[in-house]
Amino acid sequence: MNQSSNVAQLYQHLEGDLTRVEDRLKEALKCENKELQDAAMHLLSAGGKRLRPVFVLLAGTFGDYDFDRLSKVAVGLELIHMASLVHDDVIDDASTRRGTPTVKSLYGNRMSMYTGDFIFAQSLQVLTSIQDHRFHAILSSAIHRMTLGEIEQIKDLYNLDQTVRHYLHRIRRKTAFLIEMSCVLGAHATNAIPAHCNALRRFGYFAGMAFQITDDLLDLTSTKERLGKPVGSDLRQGNVTLPVLLALREKETGAELRNLITPDMSEQAVEHAVHLIKSSSGLSNAQKLADRYLVKASESLAMLPPTSARLSLAALATYIGKREH
């Protein structure tokens, strides 16, 4: 499939419901304060892959599919994700996201933080309308873990001595766990059997880990036009990702990289650091780990019945590994 195609084309049988989810996202962001609503809508209108709603809807097909119930899960989880993006852009001092100005660059830090808080509050309002204590327990755990992941990332800025294990633990909290929850909550929402819920949980975890590692690779290997932000943005912000950690281990590149990656990196230093990482085996070894996670994700699907939704999940795993932005 062409990389520029919308993710939803991987599963055309859900396209109508994805459109309805988008409408409910817009409805959830309505607010009496026009500036707050405009800021929240700006992020929504910038688009996105809507992977979490897709995972929710696909997982929901393995039980008694109920769009009204599933849409609450899909909208709530996507709003949590959106709120984290607004806050991330303030922390990272990011001026663009998906090729468009960030809420932070248009409205300033204060308004951005309130916008993120507003979106987060709206997500809780949607999700707590589901009268099921299992959802509330799982969601509180997800939010807790995401927050810890974000704090760990801030603490680890420019930390060149962190271990790969520590990096993997952090990205599970920061990224993979919400994707994992999208799968398992979609299954729970439609009363899928425990074996299918567990298979979907495992799939979501492995796919989520591969998704973040692929993101970290693309930050170094893609283009500004495809990314919608400058290449090497993670390095500029001091976020030490897997390919960087692996390149730091090599004798040929490690010492020089350590001297380059500092809080006052120049643009020339960033470009040289990216060149060194590309010349190392850091990229290929990081890709191998992402591929192993994707293999495990595909293996998890073997526990599910051979439906069109299972085929779509397999196609989605392939997309995660081959995407260009």
C-alpha positions as CSV (number, residue, x, y, z in Angstrom):
1,M,0.0,0.0,0.0
2,N,1.2,3.5,-0.8
3,Q,2.6,5.2,2.3
4,S,0.6,8.3,1.6
5,S,-2.7,6.4,1.9
6,N,-4.8,7.1,4.9
7,V,-4.4,4.4,7.6
8,A,-8.1,3.8,7.5
9,Q,-7.8,2.3,4.0
10,L,-6.2,-0.8,5.6
11,Y,-9.7,-1.6,6.9
12,Q,-12.3,-0.1,4.7
13,H,-15.1,-2.0,6.5
14,L,-14.6,0.3,9.5
15,E,-14.3,3.5,7.5
16,G,-17.9,4.6,8.3
17,D,-17.4,4.1,12.0
18,L,-14.0,5.9,11.9
19,T,-15.8,8.9,10.4
20,R,-18.4,8.8,13.2
21,V,-15.5,8.6,15.8
22,E,-14.1,11.8,14.2
23,D,-17.4,13.5,14.6
24,R,-17.6,12.5,18.2
25,L,-14.1,13.8,18.8
26,K,-15.2,17.2,17.5
27,E,-18.3,17.1,19.7
28,A,-16.2,16.3,22.8
29,L,-14.0,19.3,22.2
30,K,-16.8,21.9,22.1
31,C,-16.4,24.5,24.8
32,E,-18.0,27.7,26.0
33,N,-14.6,29.4,25.8
34,K,-14.0,30.0,22.1
35,E,-10.2,30.4,22.3
36,L,-9.9,27.1,24.3
37,Q,-12.1,25.4,21.8
38,D,-10.2,26.8,18.8
39,A,-6.9,25.7,20.3
40,A,-8.2,22.1,20.9
41,M,-9.8,22.0,17.4
42,H,-6.5,23.2,15.9
43,L,-4.8,20.0,17.0
44,L,-7.7,17.8,15.9
45,S,-7.8,19.4,12.5
46,A,-4.1,18.8,12.0
47,G,-5.1,15.2,11.5
48,G,-3.3,12.1,12.6
49,K,-3.3,8.4,12.1
50,R,-6.0,7.8,14.7
51,L,-4.4,4.4,15.5
52,R,-5.9,4.1,18.9
53,P,-9.5,4.4,17.7
54,V,-8.7,1.9,15.0
55,F,-7.3,-0.6,17.5
56,V,-10.4,-0.1,19.6
57,L,-12.8,-0.7,16.8
58,L,-10.9,-3.7,15.3
59,A,-10.6,-5.3,18.8
60,G,-14.3,-4.8,19.3
61,T,-15.1,-7.1,16.4
62,F,-14.0,-10.1,18.4
63,G,-16.9,-9.7,20.7
64,D,-20.5,-8.4,20.3
65,Y,-19.7,-5.3,18.2
66,D,-21.4,-2.2,19.7
67,F,-20.4,1.1,18.2
68,D,-21.9,3.4,20.8
69,R,-20.0,1.6,23.6
70,L,-16.8,1.3,21.5
71,S,-16.9,4.9,20.4
72,K,-16.7,6.1,24.0
73,V,-13.5,4.0,24.5
74,A,-12.1,5.2,21.1
75,V,-12.8,8.9,21.7
76,G,-11.6,8.8,25.3
77,L,-8.3,7.1,24.5
78,E,-7.6,9.4,21.5
79,L,-8.3,12.5,23.7
80,I,-5.8,11.2,26.3
81,H,-3.2,10.9,23.4
82,M,-4.0,14.3,22.1
83,A,-3.7,15.9,25.5
84,S,-0.2,14.4,25.9
85,L,0.8,15.8,22.5
86,V,-0.1,19.3,23.5
87,H,1.8,19.0,26.8
88,D,4.8,17.4,25.0
89,D,5.0,20.3,22.5
90,V,5.4,22.7,25.4
91,I,8.0,20.6,27.1
92,D,9.9,20.1,23.8
93,D,9.4,23.7,22.7
94,A,8.2,22.3,19.4
95,S,7.0,24.8,16.8
96,T,5.5,22.2,14.3
97,R,3.7,18.9,14.4
98,R,2.5,17.0,11.4
99,G,3.7,19.9,9.3
100,T,1.5,22.5,10.9
101,P,2.1,25.0,13.8
102,T,1.7,23.5,17.2
103,V,-0.9,24.8,19.7
104,K,2.1,26.1,21.7
105,S,3.5,28.1,18.8
106,L,0.1,29.7,18.0
107,Y,-1.3,30.2,21.5
108,G,1.7,30.2,23.8
109,N,2.7,28.0,26.7
110,R,0.0,28.9,29.2
111,M,-2.9,28.5,26.8
112,S,-1.3,25.2,25.6
113,M,-1.1,23.8,29.1
114,Y,-4.7,24.7,29.7
115,T,-5.7,23.2,26.4
116,G,-4.0,20.0,27.2
117,D,-5.7,19.9,30.6
118,F,-9.1,20.6,29.0
119,I,-8.7,17.8,26.4
120,F,-7.6,15.4,29.2
121,A,-10.6,16.4,31.3
122,Q,-12.9,15.8,28.3
123,S,-11.4,12.3,27.9
124,L,-12.2,11.4,31.5
125,Q,-15.7,12.7,31.1
126,V,-16.3,10.5,28.1
127,L,-14.6,7.4,29.6
128,T,-16.3,7.6,33.0
129,S,-19.6,7.5,31.3
130,I,-18.9,3.8,30.8
131,Q,-20.4,2.1,33.8
132,D,-17.8,-0.6,34.2
133,H,-15.3,-0.6,37.0
134,R,-12.8,-2.6,34.9
135,F,-12.4,0.3,32.5
136,H,-11.8,2.8,35.3
137,A,-9.2,0.6,36.9
138,I,-7.4,-0.1,33.6
139,L,-7.5,3.6,32.6
140,S,-6.2,4.9,35.9
141,S,-3.3,2.5,35.5
142,A,-2.7,3.6,31.9
143,I,-2.7,7.3,32.8
144,H,-0.4,6.6,35.8
145,R,2.1,4.7,33.6
146,M,2.0,7.3,30.8
147,T,2.8,10.1,33.3
148,L,5.7,8.1,34.8
149,G,7.0,7.5,31.2
150,E,6.9,11.3,30.5
151,I,8.6,12.1,33.7
152,E,11.3,9.5,33.1
153,Q,11.9,10.9,29.6
154,I,12.5,14.4,31.1
155,K,14.8,12.9,33.7
156,D,16.8,11.1,31.0
157,L,17.4,14.0,28.7
158,Y,21.0,13.9,27.6
159,N,21.6,10.8,29.7
160,L,24.0,8.9,27.5
161,D,24.6,6.2,30.0
162,Q,21.0,4.8,30.3
163,T,20.6,1.1,29.4
164,V,18.6,-0.3,26.5
165,R,16.4,-2.0,29.1
166,H,15.7,1.3,30.7
167,Y,14.8,2.8,27.3
168,L,12.4,0.0,26.6
169,H,10.8,0.3,30.0
170,R,10.2,4.0,29.4
171,I,8.7,3.7,25.9
172,R,6.3,1.0,27.1
173,R,5.0,3.5,29.7
174,K,5.1,6.5,27.4
175,T,3.7,5.0,24.2
176,A,3.0,1.2,24.0
177,F,0.8,1.0,27.0
178,L,-1.9,3.2,25.6
179,I,-1.9,1.2,22.3
180,E,-2.1,-2.0,24.4
181,M,-5.0,-0.6,26.3
182,S,-6.8,0.4,23.1
183,C,-6.8,-3.3,22.1
184,V,-7.7,-4.8,25.4
185,L,-10.4,-2.2,26.2
186,G,-12.0,-2.6,22.8
187,A,-12.2,-6.3,23.4
188,H,-13.6,-5.8,27.0
189,A,-16.2,-3.4,25.7
190,T,-17.8,-6.0,23.5
191,N,-17.4,-8.9,26.0
192,A,-14.8,-10.8,24.0
193,I,-13.7,-14.1,25.6
194,P,-10.6,-13.9,27.9
195,A,-8.3,-15.7,25.5
196,H,-9.1,-13.2,22.8
197,C,-8.6,-10.3,25.2
198,N,-5.2,-11.6,26.2
199,A,-4.2,-12.1,22.6
200,L,-5.2,-8.6,21.7
201,R,-3.4,-7.2,24.8
202,R,-0.2,-8.9,23.7
203,F,-0.6,-7.7,20.1
204,G,-1.1,-4.1,21.3
205,Y,1.9,-4.3,23.5
206,F,4.2,-5.6,20.8
207,A,2.8,-3.3,18.1
208,G,3.1,-0.3,20.4
209,M,6.8,-1.0,21.2
210,A,7.5,-1.4,17.4
211,F,5.6,1.8,16.7
212,Q,7.8,3.9,19.1
213,I,11.1,2.4,17.9
214,T,10.0,3.0,14.3
215,D,9.2,6.6,15.3
216,D,12.7,7.0,16.8
217,L,14.3,5.6,13.6
218,L,12.2,7.9,11.4
219,D,13.4,10.9,13.4
220,L,16.9,10.2,12.0
221,T,16.2,8.7,8.6
222,S,13.1,10.4,7.2
223,T,12.8,13.9,5.8
224,K,11.4,17.2,7.2
225,E,8.6,17.1,4.6
226,R,7.5,13.6,5.6
227,L,7.9,14.1,9.4
228,G,6.4,17.5,9.5
229,K,9.3,18.6,11.8
230,P,13.1,18.8,11.5
231,V,15.1,15.6,11.2
232,G,17.0,14.9,14.4
233,S,14.4,16.6,16.6
234,D,14.9,14.1,19.4
235,L,18.6,14.9,19.5
236,R,18.0,18.6,19.6
237,Q,15.7,18.0,22.6
238,G,18.1,15.7,24.4
239,N,15.9,12.6,24.0
240,V,18.3,9.7,23.7
241,T,16.6,7.0,21.6
242,L,17.4,3.4,20.8
243,P,19.5,3.9,17.6
244,V,21.5,6.6,19.5
245,L,22.1,4.3,22.5
246,L,23.3,1.6,20.2
247,A,25.6,3.9,18.2
248,L,27.1,5.1,21.5
249,R,28.2,1.6,22.2
250,E,30.4,1.4,19.2
251,K,34.1,2.3,19.3
252,E,34.0,4.1,16.0
253,T,31.2,6.5,16.9
254,G,30.7,6.4,20.6
255,A,33.3,8.8,21.9
256,E,32.6,11.4,19.2
257,L,28.9,11.2,19.7
258,R,29.3,11.8,23.4
259,N,31.1,15.0,22.7
260,L,28.5,16.2,20.2
261,I,25.3,15.4,22.2
262,T,25.1,18.3,24.7
263,P,22.4,20.7,25.8
264,D,24.0,23.5,23.7
265,M,24.3,21.5,20.5
266,S,24.7,23.6,17.4
267,E,22.8,22.8,14.2
268,Q,26.1,21.6,12.7
269,A,26.6,19.3,15.6
270,V,23.1,17.8,15.2
271,E,23.8,17.2,11.5
272,H,27.1,15.6,12.3
273,A,25.6,13.4,15.0
274,V,22.9,12.2,12.7
275,H,25.6,11.3,10.1
276,L,27.6,9.4,12.7
277,I,24.5,7.4,13.8
278,K,23.7,6.6,10.2
279,S,27.3,5.3,9.7
280,S,27.0,3.0,12.7
281,S,25.0,-0.2,13.1
282,G,22.7,1.6,15.5
283,L,20.0,2.0,12.9
284,S,20.1,-1.5,11.6
285,N,20.2,-3.0,15.1
286,A,17.3,-0.9,16.3
287,Q,15.3,-1.9,13.2
288,K,16.0,-5.6,14.0
289,L,14.5,-5.1,17.5
290,A,11.4,-3.4,16.0
291,D,11.1,-6.3,13.5
292,R,11.2,-8.8,16.4
293,Y,8.4,-7.0,18.2
294,L,6.4,-7.0,15.0
295,V,6.9,-10.8,14.6
296,K,5.7,-11.3,18.2
297,A,2.7,-9.1,17.4
298,S,1.8,-11.2,14.4
299,E,2.3,-14.4,16.4
300,S,-0.2,-13.1,19.0
301,L,-2.9,-12.9,16.3
302,A,-2.7,-16.7,15.8
303,M,-4.9,-17.0,18.9
304,L,-7.7,-15.1,17.2
305,P,-10.3,-16.4,14.7
306,P,-9.4,-15.8,11.1
307,T,-11.6,-12.9,10.4
308,S,-11.2,-9.7,8.3
309,A,-10.4,-7.8,11.5
310,R,-7.5,-10.2,12.2
311,L,-6.2,-9.6,8.6
312,S,-6.5,-5.9,9.2
313,L,-4.5,-6.1,12.4
314,A,-1.8,-8.0,10.6
315,A,-1.8,-5.3,7.8
316,L,-1.6,-2.7,10.5
317,A,1.5,-4.3,12.0
318,T,3.1,-4.3,8.6
319,Y,2.2,-0.7,8.1
320,I,3.8,0.2,11.5
321,G,7.1,-1.4,10.4
322,K,7.1,0.1,6.9
323,R,5.7,3.6,7.4
324,E,7.7,6.6,6.3
325,H,6.2,9.2,8.8
